[in-house]
Amino acid sequence: MECSLSVREQYIIAQALHVAIETMGKVEPAVMREESNIADMKRLRESVFTFPAVAFDRVGSFDTLVDRHSNGFS
């Protein structure tokens, strides 16, 4: 599949897919989890929006940034 989006646009979509996959995978009870949508999102992430998942780890999350700022780190 060819993608005519800019690298930034691809990154934003990859990030959204990553967060959605993580969040939707935690839905309980499991019977409410949308497994086919999660599978489709994973396929898109692996075939079109191929940024490494480590780029979206929670290291840069808002809470981490607030904690670092509170402790005098920038």
N, CA, C and O atoms as a DFTB+ gen file, in Angstrom:
296 C
 N C O
     1  1       0.847      -1.176       0.000
     2  2       0.000       0.000       0.000
     3  2       0.893       1.239       0.000
     4  3       1.744       1.393       0.876
     5  1       0.704       2.106      -0.962
     6  2       1.487       3.325      -1.047
     7  2       0.845       4.397      -0.169
     8  3      -0.378       4.499      -0.073
     9  1       1.699       5.186       0.463
    10  2       1.210       6.208       1.371
    11  2       1.685       7.577       0.883
    12  3       2.884       7.792       0.710
    13  1       0.751       8.502       0.660
    14  2       1.117       9.834       0.177
    15  2       1.133      10.856       1.316
    16  3       1.066      12.060       1.066
    17  1       1.220      10.395       2.539
    18  2       1.264      11.281       3.698
    19  2       2.703      11.688       3.985
    20  3       3.640      10.972       3.632
    21  1       2.873      12.834       4.623
    22  2       4.212      13.248       5.033
    23  2       4.696      12.324       6.149
    24  3       3.910      11.586       6.744
    25  1       5.978      12.375       6.417
    26  2       6.534      11.551       7.497
    27  2       5.876      11.922       8.815
    28  3       5.562      11.041       9.616
    29  1       5.663      13.201       9.051
    30  2       5.013      13.644      10.291
    31  2       3.599      13.080      10.395
    32  3       3.202      12.602      11.458
    33  1       2.848      13.129       9.320
    34  2       1.489      12.578       9.323
    35  2       1.505      11.072       9.574
    36  3       0.663      10.548      10.305
    37  1       2.465      10.383       8.966
    38  2       2.592       8.940       9.201
    39  2       2.924       8.656      10.663
    40  3       2.391       7.718      11.255
    41  1       3.806       9.470      11.242
    42  2       4.190       9.311      12.642
    43  2       2.976       9.491      13.557
    44  3       2.774       8.707      14.484
    45  1       2.177      10.514      13.299
    46  2       1.003      10.777      14.135
    47  2       0.021       9.616      14.057
    48  3      -0.530       9.201      15.076
    49  1      -0.198       9.098      12.875
    50  2      -1.110       7.951      12.726
    51  2      -0.530       6.720      13.401
    52  3      -1.261       5.975      14.052
    53  1       0.772       6.493      13.258
    54  2       1.413       5.352      13.918
    55  2       1.285       5.469      15.430
    56  3       1.034       4.476      16.112
    57  1       1.455       6.677      15.954
    58  2       1.318       6.903      17.393
    59  2      -0.125       6.634      17.839
    60  3      -0.350       5.997      18.868
    61  1      -1.084       7.112      17.075
    62  2      -2.494       6.878      17.409
    63  2      -2.817       5.383      17.382
    64  3      -3.535       4.882      18.248
    65  1      -2.290       4.684      16.395
    66  2      -2.499       3.230      16.332
    67  2      -1.893       2.546      17.555
    68  3      -2.515       1.666      18.150
    69  1      -0.691       2.945      17.925
    70  2      -0.015       2.348      19.073
    71  2      -0.850       2.528      20.347
    72  3      -1.069       1.571      21.090
    73  1      -1.309       3.744      20.589
    74  2      -2.097       4.030      21.797
    75  2      -3.430       3.281      21.749
    76  3      -3.863       2.716      22.754
    77  1      -4.076       3.277      20.587
    78  2      -5.356       2.584      20.459
    79  2      -5.206       1.083      20.687
    80  3      -6.032       0.474      21.367
    81  1      -4.165       0.488      20.130
    82  2      -3.936      -0.949      20.309
    83  2      -3.712      -1.268      21.778
    84  3      -4.291      -2.217      22.307
    85  1      -2.868      -0.471      22.442
    86  2      -2.621      -0.684      23.878
    87  2      -3.900      -0.543      24.686
    88  3      -4.216      -1.395      25.516
    89  1      -4.631       0.530      24.444
    90  2      -5.831       0.827      25.219
    91  2      -6.933      -0.188      24.962
    92  3      -7.540      -0.703      25.901
    93  1      -7.191      -0.475      23.699
    94  2      -8.256      -1.417      23.370
    95  2      -7.926      -2.832      23.820
    96  3      -8.826      -3.620      24.108
    97  1      -6.643      -3.156      23.880
    98  2      -6.233      -4.478      24.341
    99  2      -6.466      -4.703      25.828
   100  3      -6.446      -5.843      26.293
   101  1      -6.686      -3.635      26.573
   102  2      -6.900      -3.726      28.020
   103  2      -8.379      -3.741      28.413
   104  3      -8.702      -3.840      29.597
   105  1      -9.271      -3.645      27.442
   106  2     -10.703      -3.598      27.734
   107  2     -11.135      -4.875      28.446
   108  3     -10.825      -5.985      28.013
   109  1     -11.842      -4.694      29.526
   110  2     -12.412      -5.808      30.286
   111  2     -13.897      -5.556      30.467
   112  3     -14.310      -4.408      30.630
   113  1     -14.690      -6.585      30.441
   114  2     -14.340      -7.985      30.230
   115  2     -13.893      -8.225      28.786
   116  3     -14.252      -7.482      27.872
   117  1     -13.119      -9.259      28.616
   118  2     -12.519      -9.568      27.317
   119  2     -13.560      -9.696      26.204
   120  3     -13.261      -9.424      25.042
   121  1     -14.759     -10.102      26.550
   122  2     -15.805     -10.266      25.540
   123  2     -16.155      -8.919      24.896
   124  3     -16.710      -8.890      23.798
   125  1     -15.845      -7.826      25.554
   126  2     -16.116      -6.490      25.025
   127  2     -14.967      -5.951      24.167
   128  3     -15.097      -4.906      23.529
   129  1     -13.851      -6.666      24.157
   130  2     -12.669      -6.247      23.403
   131  2     -12.912      -6.443      21.906
   132  3     -13.381      -7.502      21.487
   133  1     -12.601      -5.444      21.112
   134  2     -12.813      -5.510      19.665
   135  2     -11.580      -6.099      18.988
   136  3     -10.777      -5.380      18.393
   137  1     -11.444      -7.419      19.091
   138  2     -10.250      -8.129      18.622
   139  2      -9.984      -7.931      17.133
   140  3      -8.830      -7.786      16.728
   141  1     -11.025      -7.921      16.318
   142  2     -10.797      -7.781      14.869
   143  2     -10.285      -6.375      14.543
   144  3      -9.445      -6.215      13.658
   145  1     -10.781      -5.367      15.243
   146  2     -10.275      -4.007      15.027
   147  2      -8.825      -3.892      15.481
   148  3      -8.009      -3.257      14.813
   149  1      -8.509      -4.499      16.605
   150  2      -7.133      -4.492      17.108
   151  2      -6.215      -5.182      16.109
   152  3      -5.126      -4.688      15.820
   153  1      -6.645      -6.311      15.586
   154  2      -5.846      -7.049      14.601
   155  2      -5.629      -6.212      13.339
   156  3      -4.528      -6.191      12.789
   157  1      -6.665      -5.531      12.886
   158  2      -6.524      -4.677      11.702
   159  2      -5.567      -3.521      11.969
   160  3      -4.764      -3.169      11.105
   161  1      -5.648      -2.927      13.159
   162  2      -4.738      -1.839      13.522
   163  2      -3.297      -2.328      13.575
   164  3      -2.386      -1.631      13.126
   165  1      -3.088      -3.514      14.118
   166  2      -1.736      -4.079      14.169
   167  2      -1.201      -4.316      12.765
   168  3      -0.028      -4.063      12.493
   169  1      -2.059      -4.802      11.874
   170  2      -1.645      -5.043      10.492
   171  2      -1.249      -3.724       9.822
   172  3      -0.243      -3.667       9.115
   173  1      -2.033      -2.670      10.039
   174  2      -1.693      -1.357       9.490
   175  2      -0.368      -0.846      10.051
   176  3       0.459      -0.302       9.320
   177  1      -0.181      -1.029      11.350
   178  2       1.059      -0.567      11.996
   179  2       2.268      -1.314      11.449
   180  3       3.337      -0.727      11.284
   181  1       2.110      -2.592      11.168
   182  2       3.226      -3.417      10.716
   183  2       3.501      -3.270       9.214
   184  3       4.618      -3.520       8.762
   185  1       2.487      -2.866       8.444
   186  2       2.680      -2.835       6.997
   187  2       2.747      -1.434       6.398
   188  3       3.382      -1.248       5.360
   189  1       2.119      -0.457       7.013
   190  2       2.073       0.884       6.428
   191  2       2.757       1.917       7.323
   192  3       3.594       2.693       6.863
   193  1       2.396       1.917       8.592
   194  2       2.904       2.919       9.539
   195  2       3.944       2.248      10.433
   196  3       3.662       1.897      11.578
   197  1       5.141       2.077       9.897
   198  2       6.131       1.158      10.455
   199  2       7.148       1.781      11.407
   200  3       8.293       1.334      11.464
   201  1       6.752       2.788      12.142
   202  2       7.660       3.337      13.150
   203  2       7.804       2.312      14.274
   204  3       6.833       1.630      14.602
   205  1       8.997       2.187      14.876
   206  2       9.170       1.216      15.967
   207  2       8.337       1.602      17.190
   208  3       8.237       2.779      17.534
   209  1       7.751       0.617      17.831
   210  2       6.899       0.874      19.004
   211  2       7.637       1.631      20.096
   212  3       7.021       2.380      20.855
   213  1       8.942       1.445      20.182
   214  2       9.721       2.127      21.218
   215  2       9.610       3.649      21.069
   216  3       9.804       4.374      22.044
   217  1       9.309       4.133      19.886
   218  2       9.136       5.573      19.673
   219  2       7.931       6.111      20.428
   220  3       7.811       7.320      20.628
   221  1       7.037       5.221      20.847
   222  2       5.806       5.647      21.505
   223  2       5.701       5.180      22.944
   224  3       4.644       5.311      23.562
   225  1       6.779       4.638      23.482
   226  2       6.737       4.184      24.866
   227  2       6.390       5.335      25.794
   228  3       6.565       6.502      25.442
   229  1       5.919       5.015      26.931
   230  2       5.435       6.011      27.883
   231  2       6.539       6.860      28.494
   232  3       6.256       7.693      29.355
   233  1       7.780       6.676      28.080
   234  2       8.894       7.470      28.602
   235  2       8.613       8.951      28.421
   236  3       8.971       9.757      29.279
   237  1       7.990       9.315      27.336
   238  2       7.694      10.709      27.062
   239  2       6.280      11.114      27.423
   240  3       5.783      12.129      26.937
   241  1       5.627      10.335      28.268
   242  2       4.244      10.642      28.601
   243  2       4.144      11.924      29.409
   244  3       5.126      12.381      29.994
   245  1       2.964      12.493      29.436
   246  2       2.722      13.731      30.163
   247  2       3.079      13.579      31.634
   248  3       3.720      14.463      32.204
   249  1       2.675      12.469      32.264
   250  2       2.975      12.256      33.683
   251  2       4.468      12.236      33.937
   252  3       4.938      12.813      34.917
   253  1       5.219      11.581      33.068
   254  2       6.675      11.527      33.218
   255  2       7.275      12.921      33.086
   256  3       8.165      13.293      33.850
   257  1       6.787      13.688      32.119
   258  2       7.294      15.042      31.939
   259  2       6.990      15.913      33.151
   260  3       7.834      16.707      33.567
   261  1       5.797      15.777      33.721
   262  2       5.429      16.552      34.911
   263  2       6.323      16.145      36.077
   264  3       6.816      17.010      36.801
   265  1       6.541      14.852      36.272
   266  2       7.408      14.372      37.350
   267  2       8.822      14.922      37.191
   268  3       9.425      15.383      38.160
   269  1       9.346      14.872      35.974
   270  2      10.708      15.376      35.731
   271  2      10.780      16.865      36.013
   272  3      11.748      17.337      36.609
   273  1       9.774      17.606      35.594
   274  2       9.756      19.042      35.813
   275  2       9.679      19.355      37.320
   276  3      10.357      20.262      37.804
   277  1       8.866      18.614      38.037
   278  2       8.706      18.814      39.480
   279  2       9.996      18.542      40.234
   280  3      10.249      19.133      41.284
   281  1      10.808      17.647      39.694
   282  2      12.057      17.272      40.345
   283  2      13.250      18.089      39.851
   284  3      14.396      17.769      40.167
   285  1      12.985      19.138      39.081
   286  2      14.041      20.030      38.631
   287  2      14.756      19.603      37.369
   288  3      15.783      20.185      37.019
   289  1      14.235      18.589      36.666
   290  2      14.830      18.146      35.392
   291  2      14.067      18.800      34.263
   292  3      12.890      19.131      34.406
   293  1      14.732      18.983      33.154
   294  2      14.028      19.531      32.002
   295  2      14.105      18.590      30.827
   296  3      13.564      18.888      29.762
